[in-house]
Amino acid sequence: MSSPSASTLRGRPSVSLGRAAHAYLASDARRTLQTALGLIWLLDGALQLQPFMYSPGFVHGLLETTAGQPQWLASSIELGAHALGSNLVILNTLSAPTQFLIGLGLLYRPTVRCALAISFAWSLIVWGLAEGCGLMFTGSASPLTGAPGAVLLYAILGLIAWPTARPGGLLGVRGARTTWAAVWLVMAWLWLLPAKQRERGRERNHVSPLGRALAEQRET
């Protein structure tokens, strides 16, 4: 009987490690989706630490999403931007670890449910206050501007990735299909909006006086 070669013996640990990683991170479609979401949240956390996110330009960008929004949403965004601008370094630095925790929690099996629950709350906050609800209420939303909102898609994927006994997570198979069909129909509708209608929406949009005052305060 011939003994295994040295190269074969050296290769076995890496093969075993790869199989173990695959079994832990991508054992099935749901676990693969959880892992992909975890990596996306980790990337978002890293991007949150960019120098621009600590500059007045970031706060001004948030205020620009108030243009054309309903009053209730515009005022909420303005208050959130004012609070962020007053403590930009602290709050922005805290938001990055939040996303890191979500990402790591999704990669570690015992904490997947907790991480997804936190991600739902965080997604709602970001979608409303940072993305302006994807500009869906402004009359000028377009998939080119990110509508209906990336973080909203994170939340939908999280509902599907929720660990349950049935396929489709919390939505179920039919619910997941219906939700994705609705997302695609909304995007198709946004693409089909007449250019003149989007232009009228842009002309109607303007940053409110409070928003301009907050932006000017941050720039001085």
ChimeraX commands (.cxc) that place a marker at each C-alpha (Angstrom):
marker #1 position 0.00,0.00,0.00 radius 0.5
marker #1 position 1.44,3.36,-1.02 radius 0.5
marker #1 position 1.51,6.18,1.54 radius 0.5
marker #1 position 0.07,9.65,0.76 radius 0.5
marker #1 position 2.56,12.05,-0.74 radius 0.5
marker #1 position 3.78,15.07,1.20 radius 0.5
marker #1 position 1.95,17.46,-1.15 radius 0.5
marker #1 position -1.31,15.58,-0.58 radius 0.5
marker #1 position -0.89,15.81,3.18 radius 0.5
marker #1 position -0.13,19.52,2.94 radius 0.5
marker #1 position -3.21,20.12,0.82 radius 0.5
marker #1 position -5.67,18.39,3.13 radius 0.5
marker #1 position -5.87,21.08,5.85 radius 0.5
marker #1 position -6.75,23.78,3.33 radius 0.5
marker #1 position -9.37,21.53,1.73 radius 0.5
marker #1 position -10.88,20.74,5.13 radius 0.5
marker #1 position -10.88,24.42,6.07 radius 0.5
marker #1 position -12.59,25.33,2.82 radius 0.5
marker #1 position -15.25,22.68,3.34 radius 0.5
marker #1 position -15.82,23.82,6.92 radius 0.5
marker #1 position -16.18,27.45,5.80 radius 0.5
marker #1 position -18.60,26.43,3.07 radius 0.5
marker #1 position -20.65,24.36,5.49 radius 0.5
marker #1 position -20.81,27.24,7.97 radius 0.5
marker #1 position -21.31,30.19,5.63 radius 0.5
marker #1 position -23.01,28.73,2.55 radius 0.5
marker #1 position -24.59,25.42,3.49 radius 0.5
marker #1 position -27.83,26.30,1.66 radius 0.5
marker #1 position -29.44,29.17,-0.20 radius 0.5
marker #1 position -30.74,30.87,2.95 radius 0.5
marker #1 position -27.40,30.68,4.73 radius 0.5
marker #1 position -25.65,31.99,1.60 radius 0.5
marker #1 position -28.05,34.95,1.57 radius 0.5
marker #1 position -27.34,35.62,5.26 radius 0.5
marker #1 position -23.60,35.58,4.57 radius 0.5
marker #1 position -23.94,37.87,1.56 radius 0.5
marker #1 position -25.99,40.33,3.60 radius 0.5
marker #1 position -23.42,40.19,6.38 radius 0.5
marker #1 position -20.61,41.07,3.97 radius 0.5
marker #1 position -22.65,43.92,2.51 radius 0.5
marker #1 position -23.28,45.38,5.97 radius 0.5
marker #1 position -19.56,45.10,6.78 radius 0.5
marker #1 position -18.75,46.96,3.57 radius 0.5
marker #1 position -21.30,49.65,4.43 radius 0.5
marker #1 position -19.71,50.03,7.85 radius 0.5
marker #1 position -16.29,50.49,6.28 radius 0.5
marker #1 position -17.64,53.08,3.83 radius 0.5
marker #1 position -19.19,54.95,6.76 radius 0.5
marker #1 position -15.66,55.74,7.97 radius 0.5
marker #1 position -14.69,57.62,4.79 radius 0.5
marker #1 position -13.42,61.17,5.39 radius 0.5
marker #1 position -16.37,62.62,3.45 radius 0.5
marker #1 position -18.80,61.19,6.00 radius 0.5
marker #1 position -17.22,63.48,8.61 radius 0.5
marker #1 position -17.51,66.61,6.47 radius 0.5
marker #1 position -20.28,69.24,6.18 radius 0.5
marker #1 position -20.88,67.94,2.67 radius 0.5
marker #1 position -22.40,64.75,4.09 radius 0.5
marker #1 position -24.91,66.68,6.17 radius 0.5
marker #1 position -25.69,68.95,3.20 radius 0.5
marker #1 position -26.32,65.86,1.09 radius 0.5
marker #1 position -28.88,64.66,3.62 radius 0.5
marker #1 position -30.61,68.04,3.56 radius 0.5
marker #1 position -30.83,67.93,-0.22 radius 0.5
marker #1 position -33.13,64.90,0.05 radius 0.5
marker #1 position -35.77,67.15,1.66 radius 0.5
marker #1 position -36.43,68.81,-1.70 radius 0.5
marker #1 position -39.98,68.07,-2.80 radius 0.5
marker #1 position -40.71,65.79,0.14 radius 0.5
marker #1 position -43.96,65.91,2.11 radius 0.5
marker #1 position -43.72,68.25,5.09 radius 0.5
marker #1 position -43.77,65.45,7.66 radius 0.5
marker #1 position -40.86,63.70,6.00 radius 0.5
marker #1 position -38.87,66.83,5.17 radius 0.5
marker #1 position -39.09,68.07,8.76 radius 0.5
marker #1 position -38.00,64.66,10.08 radius 0.5
marker #1 position -34.97,64.62,7.76 radius 0.5
marker #1 position -34.06,68.18,8.76 radius 0.5
marker #1 position -34.24,67.36,12.47 radius 0.5
marker #1 position -32.16,64.24,11.93 radius 0.5
marker #1 position -29.58,66.14,9.88 radius 0.5
marker #1 position -29.42,68.88,12.52 radius 0.5
marker #1 position -28.83,66.31,15.28 radius 0.5
marker #1 position -26.18,64.57,13.19 radius 0.5
marker #1 position -24.49,67.83,12.24 radius 0.5
marker #1 position -24.30,68.93,15.87 radius 0.5
marker #1 position -22.46,65.73,16.85 radius 0.5
marker #1 position -21.12,64.55,13.50 radius 0.5
marker #1 position -17.91,62.87,14.66 radius 0.5
marker #1 position -19.54,60.98,17.52 radius 0.5
marker #1 position -22.74,59.90,15.77 radius 0.5
marker #1 position -21.10,58.98,12.50 radius 0.5
marker #1 position -18.45,56.97,14.33 radius 0.5
marker #1 position -21.16,55.14,16.26 radius 0.5
marker #1 position -23.12,54.32,13.11 radius 0.5
marker #1 position -20.17,52.41,11.63 radius 0.5
marker #1 position -19.91,49.92,14.55 radius 0.5
marker #1 position -23.68,49.41,14.33 radius 0.5
marker #1 position -23.29,48.20,10.77 radius 0.5
marker #1 position -20.23,46.14,11.70 radius 0.5
marker #1 position -22.24,44.44,14.45 radius 0.5
marker #1 position -25.05,43.66,12.03 radius 0.5
marker #1 position -22.60,42.19,9.53 radius 0.5
marker #1 position -20.72,40.10,12.08 radius 0.5
marker #1 position -23.98,38.99,13.66 radius 0.5
marker #1 position -25.16,37.67,10.30 radius 0.5
marker #1 position -21.94,35.72,9.81 radius 0.5
marker #1 position -22.18,34.09,13.27 radius 0.5
marker #1 position -25.07,31.62,13.22 radius 0.5
marker #1 position -26.30,31.99,16.86 radius 0.5
marker #1 position -26.82,35.76,16.43 radius 0.5
marker #1 position -28.49,35.83,13.00 radius 0.5
marker #1 position -31.98,36.57,14.31 radius 0.5
marker #1 position -30.77,39.37,16.57 radius 0.5
marker #1 position -28.66,40.87,13.78 radius 0.5
marker #1 position -31.58,40.80,11.35 radius 0.5
marker #1 position -33.92,42.42,13.88 radius 0.5
marker #1 position -31.42,45.25,14.40 radius 0.5
marker #1 position -30.94,45.58,10.65 radius 0.5
marker #1 position -34.69,46.06,10.13 radius 0.5
marker #1 position -34.77,48.96,12.58 radius 0.5
marker #1 position -31.57,50.46,11.19 radius 0.5
marker #1 position -32.79,50.09,7.60 radius 0.5
marker #1 position -36.00,51.94,8.43 radius 0.5
marker #1 position -34.04,54.81,10.00 radius 0.5
marker #1 position -31.58,55.05,7.12 radius 0.5
marker #1 position -34.25,54.70,4.43 radius 0.5
marker #1 position -36.33,57.49,5.93 radius 0.5
marker #1 position -33.73,59.95,7.22 radius 0.5
marker #1 position -30.71,59.33,4.98 radius 0.5
marker #1 position -32.21,58.14,1.70 radius 0.5
marker #1 position -35.37,60.25,1.90 radius 0.5
marker #1 position -37.50,57.13,1.32 radius 0.5
marker #1 position -35.71,56.69,-1.99 radius 0.5
marker #1 position -37.17,60.05,-3.15 radius 0.5
marker #1 position -40.38,58.14,-3.84 radius 0.5
marker #1 position -42.56,61.06,-2.67 radius 0.5
marker #1 position -40.77,63.77,-4.64 radius 0.5
marker #1 position -42.08,63.13,-8.14 radius 0.5
marker #1 position -38.54,62.84,-9.49 radius 0.5
marker #1 position -37.55,59.37,-8.24 radius 0.5
marker #1 position -35.67,57.14,-10.66 radius 0.5
marker #1 position -33.72,53.89,-10.43 radius 0.5
marker #1 position -30.76,56.00,-11.57 radius 0.5
marker #1 position -31.02,57.96,-8.31 radius 0.5
marker #1 position -31.28,54.78,-6.24 radius 0.5
marker #1 position -35.07,54.48,-5.98 radius 0.5
marker #1 position -36.72,52.78,-4.24 radius 0.5
marker #1 position -33.68,52.72,-1.91 radius 0.5
marker #1 position -30.82,50.28,-1.43 radius 0.5
marker #1 position -31.34,49.84,2.28 radius 0.5
marker #1 position -35.00,48.98,1.67 radius 0.5
marker #1 position -33.80,46.08,-0.47 radius 0.5
marker #1 position -31.53,45.01,2.41 radius 0.5
marker #1 position -34.59,44.81,4.65 radius 0.5
marker #1 position -36.54,42.74,2.11 radius 0.5
marker #1 position -33.61,40.35,1.72 radius 0.5
marker #1 position -33.40,40.15,5.51 radius 0.5
marker #1 position -37.05,39.09,5.72 radius 0.5
marker #1 position -36.36,36.34,3.19 radius 0.5
marker #1 position -33.16,35.29,4.99 radius 0.5
marker #1 position -34.83,35.03,8.41 radius 0.5
marker #1 position -34.12,31.52,9.77 radius 0.5
marker #1 position -37.39,29.60,9.85 radius 0.5
marker #1 position -38.52,26.11,8.98 radius 0.5
marker #1 position -40.36,27.27,5.86 radius 0.5
marker #1 position -38.78,28.51,2.63 radius 0.5
marker #1 position -38.93,32.23,2.01 radius 0.5
marker #1 position -38.23,33.26,5.61 radius 0.5
marker #1 position -40.81,35.51,7.25 radius 0.5
marker #1 position -42.43,36.27,3.89 radius 0.5
marker #1 position -42.82,32.69,2.73 radius 0.5
marker #1 position -42.36,31.67,-0.88 radius 0.5
marker #1 position -45.51,33.40,-2.15 radius 0.5
marker #1 position -44.86,36.50,-0.09 radius 0.5
marker #1 position -41.27,36.73,-1.30 radius 0.5
marker #1 position -42.32,36.40,-4.93 radius 0.5
marker #1 position -45.09,38.98,-4.49 radius 0.5
marker #1 position -42.71,41.42,-2.78 radius 0.5
marker #1 position -40.04,41.11,-5.47 radius 0.5
marker #1 position -42.68,41.43,-8.18 radius 0.5
marker #1 position -43.86,44.65,-6.51 radius 0.5
marker #1 position -40.29,45.99,-6.37 radius 0.5
marker #1 position -39.72,45.28,-10.06 radius 0.5
marker #1 position -43.09,46.79,-11.01 radius 0.5
marker #1 position -42.30,49.96,-9.06 radius 0.5
marker #1 position -38.91,50.23,-10.76 radius 0.5
marker #1 position -40.51,49.65,-14.16 radius 0.5
marker #1 position -43.09,52.34,-13.41 radius 0.5
marker #1 position -40.33,54.77,-12.43 radius 0.5
marker #1 position -38.48,54.05,-15.68 radius 0.5
marker #1 position -41.67,54.67,-17.67 radius 0.5
marker #1 position -42.48,58.00,-16.04 radius 0.5
marker #1 position -42.47,60.69,-18.74 radius 0.5
marker #1 position -39.32,62.79,-18.72 radius 0.5
marker #1 position -41.44,65.94,-18.48 radius 0.5
marker #1 position -43.10,64.68,-15.30 radius 0.5
marker #1 position -39.73,64.00,-13.67 radius 0.5
marker #1 position -38.52,67.42,-14.80 radius 0.5
marker #1 position -41.56,69.07,-13.24 radius 0.5
marker #1 position -40.80,67.19,-10.05 radius 0.5
marker #1 position -37.22,68.50,-10.07 radius 0.5
marker #1 position -38.40,72.06,-10.71 radius 0.5
marker #1 position -40.89,71.77,-7.86 radius 0.5
marker #1 position -38.24,70.44,-5.53 radius 0.5
marker #1 position -36.40,72.93,-3.39 radius 0.5
marker #1 position -34.62,72.74,-0.10 radius 0.5
marker #1 position -36.74,74.30,2.63 radius 0.5
marker #1 position -35.57,77.50,4.36 radius 0.5
marker #1 position -34.73,75.50,7.50 radius 0.5
marker #1 position -32.71,73.05,5.42 radius 0.5
marker #1 position -30.75,75.85,3.77 radius 0.5
marker #1 position -30.11,77.49,7.13 radius 0.5
marker #1 position -28.80,74.24,8.60 radius 0.5
marker #1 position -26.56,73.65,5.59 radius 0.5
marker #1 position -25.15,77.18,5.78 radius 0.5
marker #1 position -24.58,76.77,9.52 radius 0.5
marker #1 position -22.57,73.61,8.87 radius 0.5
marker #1 position -20.47,75.28,6.17 radius 0.5
marker #1 position -19.51,78.27,8.36 radius 0.5
marker link #1:1,2 radius 0.2
marker link #1:2,3 radius 0.2
marker link #1:3,4 radius 0.2
marker link #1:4,5 radius 0.2
marker link #1:5,6 radius 0.2
marker link #1:6,7 radius 0.2
marker link #1:7,8 radius 0.2
marker link #1:8,9 radius 0.2
marker link #1:9,10 radius 0.2
marker link #1:10,11 radius 0.2
marker link #1:11,12 radius 0.2
marker link #1:12,13 radius 0.2
marker link #1:13,14 radius 0.2
marker link #1:14,15 radius 0.2
marker link #1:15,16 radius 0.2
marker link #1:16,17 radius 0.2
marker link #1:17,18 radius 0.2
marker link #1:18,19 radius 0.2
marker link #1:19,20 radius 0.2
marker link #1:20,21 radius 0.2
marker link #1:21,22 radius 0.2
marker link #1:22,23 radius 0.2
marker link #1:23,24 radius 0.2
marker link #1:24,25 radius 0.2
marker link #1:25,26 radius 0.2
marker link #1:26,27 radius 0.2
marker link #1:27,28 radius 0.2
marker link #1:28,29 radius 0.2
marker link #1:29,30 radius 0.2
marker link #1:30,31 radius 0.2
marker link #1:31,32 radius 0.2
marker link #1:32,33 radius 0.2
marker link #1:33,34 radius 0.2
marker link #1:34,35 radius 0.2
marker link #1:35,36 radius 0.2
marker link #1:36,37 radius 0.2
marker link #1:37,38 radius 0.2
marker link #1:38,39 radius 0.2
marker link #1:39,40 radius 0.2
marker link #1:40,41 radius 0.2
marker link #1:41,42 radius 0.2
marker link #1:42,43 radius 0.2
marker link #1:43,44 radius 0.2
marker link #1:44,45 radius 0.2
marker link #1:45,46 radius 0.2
marker link #1:46,47 radius 0.2
marker link #1:47,48 radius 0.2
marker link #1:48,49 radius 0.2
marker link #1:49,50 radius 0.2
marker link #1:50,51 radius 0.2
marker link #1:51,52 radius 0.2
marker link #1:52,53 radius 0.2
marker link #1:53,54 radius 0.2
marker link #1:54,55 radius 0.2
marker link #1:55,56 radius 0.2
marker link #1:56,57 radius 0.2
marker link #1:57,58 radius 0.2
marker link #1:58,59 radius 0.2
marker link #1:59,60 radius 0.2
marker link #1:60,61 radius 0.2
marker link #1:61,62 radius 0.2
marker link #1:62,63 radius 0.2
marker link #1:63,64 radius 0.2
marker link #1:64,65 radius 0.2
marker link #1:65,66 radius 0.2
marker link #1:66,67 radius 0.2
marker link #1:67,68 radius 0.2
marker link #1:68,69 radius 0.2
marker link #1:69,70 radius 0.2
marker link #1:70,71 radius 0.2
marker link #1:71,72 radius 0.2
marker link #1:72,73 radius 0.2
marker link #1:73,74 radius 0.2
marker link #1:74,75 radius 0.2
marker link #1:75,76 radius 0.2
marker link #1:76,77 radius 0.2
marker link #1:77,78 radius 0.2
marker link #1:78,79 radius 0.2
marker link #1:79,80 radius 0.2
marker link #1:80,81 radius 0.2
marker link #1:81,82 radius 0.2
marker link #1:82,83 radius 0.2
marker link #1:83,84 radius 0.2
marker link #1:84,85 radius 0.2
marker link #1:85,86 radius 0.2
marker link #1:86,87 radius 0.2
marker link #1:87,88 radius 0.2
marker link #1:88,89 radius 0.2
marker link #1:89,90 radius 0.2
marker link #1:90,91 radius 0.2
marker link #1:91,92 radius 0.2
marker link #1:92,93 radius 0.2
marker link #1:93,94 radius 0.2
marker link #1:94,95 radius 0.2
marker link #1:95,96 radius 0.2
marker link #1:96,97 radius 0.2
marker link #1:97,98 radius 0.2
marker link #1:98,99 radius 0.2
marker link #1:99,100 radius 0.2
marker link #1:100,101 radius 0.2
marker link #1:101,102 radius 0.2
marker link #1:102,103 radius 0.2
marker link #1:103,104 radius 0.2
marker link #1:104,105 radius 0.2
marker link #1:105,106 radius 0.2
marker link #1:106,107 radius 0.2
marker link #1:107,108 radius 0.2
marker link #1:108,109 radius 0.2
marker link #1:109,110 radius 0.2
marker link #1:110,111 radius 0.2
marker link #1:111,112 radius 0.2
marker link #1:112,113 radius 0.2
marker link #1:113,114 radius 0.2
marker link #1:114,115 radius 0.2
marker link #1:115,116 radius 0.2
marker link #1:116,117 radius 0.2
marker link #1:117,118 radius 0.2
marker link #1:118,119 radius 0.2
marker link #1:119,120 radius 0.2
marker link #1:120,121 radius 0.2
marker link #1:121,122 radius 0.2
marker link #1:122,123 radius 0.2
marker link #1:123,124 radius 0.2
marker link #1:124,125 radius 0.2
marker link #1:125,126 radius 0.2
marker link #1:126,127 radius 0.2
marker link #1:127,128 radius 0.2
marker link #1:128,129 radius 0.2
marker link #1:129,130 radius 0.2
marker link #1:130,131 radius 0.2
marker link #1:131,132 radius 0.2
marker link #1:132,133 radius 0.2
marker link #1:133,134 radius 0.2
marker link #1:134,135 radius 0.2
marker link #1:135,136 radius 0.2
marker link #1:136,137 radius 0.2
marker link #1:137,138 radius 0.2
marker link #1:138,139 radius 0.2
marker link #1:139,140 radius 0.2
marker link #1:140,141 radius 0.2
marker link #1:141,142 radius 0.2
marker link #1:142,143 radius 0.2
marker link #1:143,144 radius 0.2
marker link #1:144,145 radius 0.2
marker link #1:145,146 radius 0.2
marker link #1:146,147 radius 0.2
marker link #1:147,148 radius 0.2
marker link #1:148,149 radius 0.2
marker link #1:149,150 radius 0.2
marker link #1:150,151 radius 0.2
marker link #1:151,152 radius 0.2
marker link #1:152,153 radius 0.2
marker link #1:153,154 radius 0.2
marker link #1:154,155 radius 0.2
marker link #1:155,156 radius 0.2
marker link #1:156,157 radius 0.2
marker link #1:157,158 radius 0.2
marker link #1:158,159 radius 0.2
marker link #1:159,160 radius 0.2
marker link #1:160,161 radius 0.2
marker link #1:161,162 radius 0.2
marker link #1:162,163 radius 0.2
marker link #1:163,164 radius 0.2
marker link #1:164,165 radius 0.2
marker link #1:165,166 radius 0.2
marker link #1:166,167 radius 0.2
marker link #1:167,168 radius 0.2
marker link #1:168,169 radius 0.2
marker link #1:169,170 radius 0.2
marker link #1:170,171 radius 0.2
marker link #1:171,172 radius 0.2
marker link #1:172,173 radius 0.2
marker link #1:173,174 radius 0.2
marker link #1:174,175 radius 0.2
marker link #1:175,176 radius 0.2
marker link #1:176,177 radius 0.2
marker link #1:177,178 radius 0.2
marker link #1:178,179 radius 0.2
marker link #1:179,180 radius 0.2
marker link #1:180,181 radius 0.2
marker link #1:181,182 radius 0.2
marker link #1:182,183 radius 0.2
marker link #1:183,184 radius 0.2
marker link #1:184,185 radius 0.2
marker link #1:185,186 radius 0.2
marker link #1:186,187 radius 0.2
marker link #1:187,188 radius 0.2
marker link #1:188,189 radius 0.2
marker link #1:189,190 radius 0.2
marker link #1:190,191 radius 0.2
marker link #1:191,192 radius 0.2
marker link #1:192,193 radius 0.2
marker link #1:193,194 radius 0.2
marker link #1:194,195 radius 0.2
marker link #1:195,196 radius 0.2
marker link #1:196,197 radius 0.2
marker link #1:197,198 radius 0.2
marker link #1:198,199 radius 0.2
marker link #1:199,200 radius 0.2
marker link #1:200,201 radius 0.2
marker link #1:201,202 radius 0.2
marker link #1:202,203 radius 0.2
marker link #1:203,204 radius 0.2
marker link #1:204,205 radius 0.2
marker link #1:205,206 radius 0.2
marker link #1:206,207 radius 0.2
marker link #1:207,208 radius 0.2
marker link #1:208,209 radius 0.2
marker link #1:209,210 radius 0.2
marker link #1:210,211 radius 0.2
marker link #1:211,212 radius 0.2
marker link #1:212,213 radius 0.2
marker link #1:213,214 radius 0.2
marker link #1:214,215 radius 0.2
marker link #1:215,216 radius 0.2
marker link #1:216,217 radius 0.2
marker link #1:217,218 radius 0.2
marker link #1:218,219 radius 0.2
marker link #1:219,220 radius 0.2
view
